[in-house]
Amino acid sequence: MRRLAHLVICDLRVGLASMGWVLIGIFALGLFSAAELDGILRVLKGADLLAAPGVRTFGGYLAYALAGARPITFEVVATRGELPSLPMGWLLVVLLIAYVTLAFPRCSIEGSGQLLVLKAGGRWCWWLAKCLWVVACVLLGWLSFLVGLSLWTCLARADLSLSVSTVVGDVAFGGGVALDGPASVGSLMAALVPVSAGLSLLQLAVCLVLGSTAGFATTVSLLFASALADAPWLAGGYLMAVRSAGIATGGLSLSGALVCSILHAALGAGVGGMLFSRSDLIRRRRA
Amino acid sequence: MQSNRLSSLLSRGLAVPVCGMGLVQRRLIALELRRACGGIWFRVALVWALILVLISFVLDAWRYEVIHGWALAFGAAKNYGITNLIFILSWVGTDSQPSAQLFFLMLPFMLLVPHVWSLRQEVLDGYAAHLRTRATWEQCYRAKGFAVFVSSGLVAAVPLMLSLALSFAAAPYGLPDPRGYLWLELPITESFALHGLFFHAPVAYALVWTVYDFVLAGLWGVAVMGFSRWAFSKVKLCTCAYLFQMIVSRVVMTFNHLLYAQTAGDGFDLFTLLCPLGAASMPTGVGMVVTPLGLLVVAVCFQRHAARGVDLV
């Protein structure tokens, strides 16, 4: 346990230091997304609306930044050739957070880093330390994004509530989705870290078994599939505001998000750990 | 063995246009091409692209069968667009299948995988310094740049060409009816780039797009190689370049929102420019000219930076 704690502290110190600029980028993206929403509201709805109470909220900024896209059935896509445009804004945020955890674990196993596996006393200890590091990175990534949004909320003198106004919903989700009643991003916010951590742990397993390029490609493919389809095992859907239970009627619930994230985490940490504990590190070093 | 023969043939064939150069330059280009097109990562990128193209082909054939069945069953009332469902709509650039969209989403990343990192790797492991004793730096960089250009371009062009060949097996040959887009049968309208060619000569349309993608992909590869001096690893270089394209896409989207109050518009990112269907609402084609020129400037400027990196070693 002491060794594990020591390893985690070392990883946080070394790994996070190299990723600091990405966290700053994520923070800037949060700030930029919120400012963009204000600009669009000013252009589309007029400046008077910006001053109205309850229109611009922290929840509205978050819903806009992580709006996502509604799913589309496979038959419609394949037979009619109708594809929704990909939610690039949402994809960028989620991919940036996945990128924070991408390179360091793989780098730390190469070269003299292999000595650390020996010093850790076992491969599982090293692996668990990396899993904890990934979770910590995801937490920090989302924290910087939310801090960016909150900062703009304070600067623009908007409400710090989690509710989403109808006007913002109209801009964020397009004309096709209308908010029926009071909408809130509470369940979306609660799902961000666990779901993202599950995805990143899966990426970590693929990275250490097949390589970082394959890990990144897997994450992009999973997020792409989530943007199109609406399967409960596709984690990306839980990170979209337009599919959240607090916003859309019959949307994806928080309990579903937690189950999905636990499954992803178990698959990533468990199966990845087993494969890593049996892998040939010496041959990898020679290659 | 076969792949070695293929890359050797490719390197010899592509070395023909540079016959006017010296022997050392030609040998260097042939060597670099053999390494770029015979490497494992080139094969991985190509296999990945070919799998997506094959999935697209299967979905297109299935779509044709389904719509053909509907047209036969209810043809008197409505033909379900079967008259416009010709080979060009089974090409990966215009077929709107999910696999095609994934192909164009991942393409800016997969283009970089084969050979872009090799320059930095050779600087770090001393191979570049060794090569310096046999040839001038300019010759080395020219060969490296050419190999990266060709390998990245081929990852984009080969799947598009294969898809064009397969499209003839998925749907019949014919010219699209320009009135088809009024009934949402055709994805290409007047606001798309090269739409005239699409209606008059669909094969030429596909070939022009393939050549454009080859050039753009090659320039993107060389431009990213210019930045490899500041990268610490291959993964970081490729993912950062990919995320840069996403940031460009995001910024362009914001400007389109704010200036034109629309979600689509002139795009400058490779997700838009590499895909024929991504070039919607681009009658001016500003992005189609500006982006390749911008990449060309970066690609030309890379030599100095790379040379400085080697001199340090």
Interface residues (C-beta under 8 A of the other chain):
Chain A: F32 E36 G39 I40 V43 L44 F74 V77 A78 T79 G81 E82 L83 S85 L86 M88 G89 L91 L92 L95 L96 Y99 L102 A103 R106 C107 S212 T213 F216 A217 V220 S221 F224 L228
Chain B: W48 L59 W62 R63 V66 I67 L89 D95 S96 Q97 P98 Q101 L102 L105 M106 F109 M110 V113 P187 S233 K234 V235 K236 C238 T239 L243 M246 I247 S249 R250 M253 T254 H257 L258 A261 T263 A264 F271
